[in-house]
Amino acid sequence: MMAGALEISTLWPMEWAKVTQQLNKDPKFSVMGEARRLGFGIYNGLPAMLVGVPLQGAVRFSSLDAVKAMLTEPGKSPGAVTNLCAGLLAGTLEAMLVVAPVETVKTRLVDSNKSLLRGMVDFVRAEGLSGIYRGLVPTICKSASNQAIRFGVFGEYKRRMWGARPRDQMPPSIALGGGMTAGVIGSIITMPFDVIKTKMQGLEAQRYSGTLDCIAKVVRNEGLIALYKGLGARLGRAVPGQGIIFASYEYFSLHITRGLHWAVAGGATPRGLM
């Protein structure tokens, strides 16, 4: 949760820019011009993400660690297939439990430029609570494939760069580099899912009868290139953001686990992680 909160609060302007680009159809639209016009209004969607992203991180990493523990023999490091499967399940769970409703609220707030309270009241009045699950299918596709790729890439990167050496001796720079590498690859491959998800969660969501209908209309009206709209802004968040998340997760989990071992041992100095 701490890793997620740190990442989104630091890099929110990039997320706002990505969503704004994806929702706008005007080829002359300028993100910088819109940002100057709105000022601090670009932060209207951040409160929803400050609630959702930490919860998303908690679901993601706890389910990831649980699956890896079940699929890996004691004393051995998880392999590439294990990391891939763990990421796939973690992404699916986070999409269903957290990402879909939070991303829908965030997208509506960015699209309408309303505050969290005003936007939520208007949203629920118009569509009911079930409306927060708009775009669920592309959200699951994006999150599941994204986390499978990211954790698969990160696990392989860490294995190659750090090997079997003790995890508690790994410098944050290793996790930072691995997270940034995973962020680039995951963002590029899953970008079309991200665009379709945003389209189906915006104020014009009623135009689309489903995921396939949304894909067809976007390609027909805006061209194939539209499926990669906002990629630069997404990379601007995902590359440093995934580096921050993976590095801070490794750091926080290491020291929290050390503290728990220290407490269980009755205050004895811990000799490392088990």
Steps between C-alpha positions, in 0.01 A plus 500: 500500500785740580667418168179575306429827681856622444485423128165661413548814709837561333394434140132599483547775231614230254191288573275804452670580168456141376128485583437846353671405173307174474163668552556788257434453127620842380833455311594858594445437871789612722558334837719787616236754399232307689725474806557876499126560468407271790789577734461296816182357349714227345515348850123438521546129429788449741297447824328193349839358403649571842234266638516245219869469413617404853222238517593384151862461608398309811285254299765469228803428715328290766338273239825491305701389803235245598494339155881493476519337842253229393676427171861515618687238700635626835846647471479549121442812295183518287551428131380697198176299461419543870552878479285514187214303657520696823487831311204380292296407807606813690396722209163329466423534870604864521291585192185340640535619860656845463613622158172496303293711744785735591606554139140568395460766769840650417423514127161664560658762728769582244244508214252721688758706694300455820607447859481152653183566701312689226606254234400193705157644585425581135637166382295287740184701429541446126607136487472348846776316683525238225633771269836493673572167332489638147787369289557197723602265218775720349610591853550132587678442167729796565579425865542124461730523197681803641586339831587167339748681273633730771556234764634256243748758370589623851556148633724408207686832525562452872615140445749603234623815678509369857493122472468292815659756730300591815208731432578717803832598341351613168543877446188703409659587165456139382126504578469850351657392171290185484178688569573759232581229244177318584307828477618569143424152367165466678377844392578455131344154473181576695435856377197414279320351802570820693351721226185289465457491878518878520254549212247269667532679835470860378194721472425361151502138618137457394613512136653155534299181542803297601874452467498382136263779400730754664806362319318508165377858545834633620687344208237608247472859623854572619721239330719222640747753638231610748553171688836642605376849587659623822791252485761769562320622813445143619870422461570826684311355796564126462878505450598699811179387675569127474857568605368681809243227575737204467787672680283631784316167529829312533622757755179518706437124500859428598502736798146421613580127494822562688304695760248218538778243547660732755170532690433126492854433624431722801723786391799292398698643209374335179756315294307534174185393333372147510 
